[in-house]
């Protein structure tokens, strides 16, 4: 699971052309701390969103969220 989370984060940061709030956040972290730490931080944030979806059973809302990976009904 850890490998897949890091793979998703790497794909989001390097391959994805769309600028979503998670990618923008990761790029700010990358400027401060480097790409590797930003990738791991983004993987952790994706894991948190996935955990919230699992616990609450709600859907993830894409788009302009509050930078926290909002989980809505």
C-alpha positions in Angstrom: 0.0 0.0 0.0 2.8 2.4 0.8 4.4 1.8 -2.6 1.1 2.6 -4.3 0.5 5.7 -2.3 4.0 7.0 -3.2 3.4 6.0 -6.9 0.1 8.0 -6.9 1.8 11.0 -5.3 4.7 10.9 -7.8 2.2 10.6 -10.7 0.2 13.6 -9.3 3.3 15.7 -8.9 5.2 14.9 -12.1 2.9 13.5 -14.7 -0.5 15.2 -14.1 -0.9 18.4 -16.1 -4.0 19.6 -14.1 -3.3 21.9 -11.2 -5.6 20.7 -8.4 -5.3 21.9 -4.8 -3.4 18.8 -3.7 -0.8 19.3 -6.4 -0.4 23.0 -5.7 0.1 22.2 -2.0 2.7 19.5 -2.8 4.6 22.0 -5.1 4.8 24.5 -2.3 6.2 21.8 0.0 8.7 20.8 -2.7 10.0 24.4 -2.9 10.6 24.4 0.8 11.8 20.9 1.5 12.6 19.2 -1.8 10.7 16.8 -4.1 11.3 13.6 -2.2 9.8 15.0 1.0 6.9 16.6 -0.9 6.1 13.3 -2.6 6.0 11.5 0.8 3.9 14.3 2.3 1.5 14.1 -0.6 1.3 10.3 -0.3 0.4 10.8 3.4 -2.3 13.3 2.6 -3.8 10.9 0.0 -3.8 8.2 2.6 -5.6 10.5 5.0 -8.3 11.3 2.4 -8.6 7.6 1.7 -9.0 6.8 5.4 -11.7 9.4 5.8 -13.6 8.0 2.8 -13.3 4.5 4.3 -14.4 5.6 7.8 -17.3 8.0 6.9 -18.4 6.2 3.7 -18.8 9.6 2.0 -17.5 10.6 -1.5 -14.5 12.8 -2.2 -15.3 16.1 -3.8 -12.8 17.2 -6.4 -12.3 20.9 -7.3 -11.8 23.9 -5.1 -11.8 22.4 -1.7 -10.4 23.7 1.6 -6.9 22.2 0.9 -7.6 19.3 3.2 -9.1 16.9 0.7 -12.7 17.6 1.7 -14.9 14.6 2.1 -18.6 15.4 1.5 -21.8 13.5 1.1 
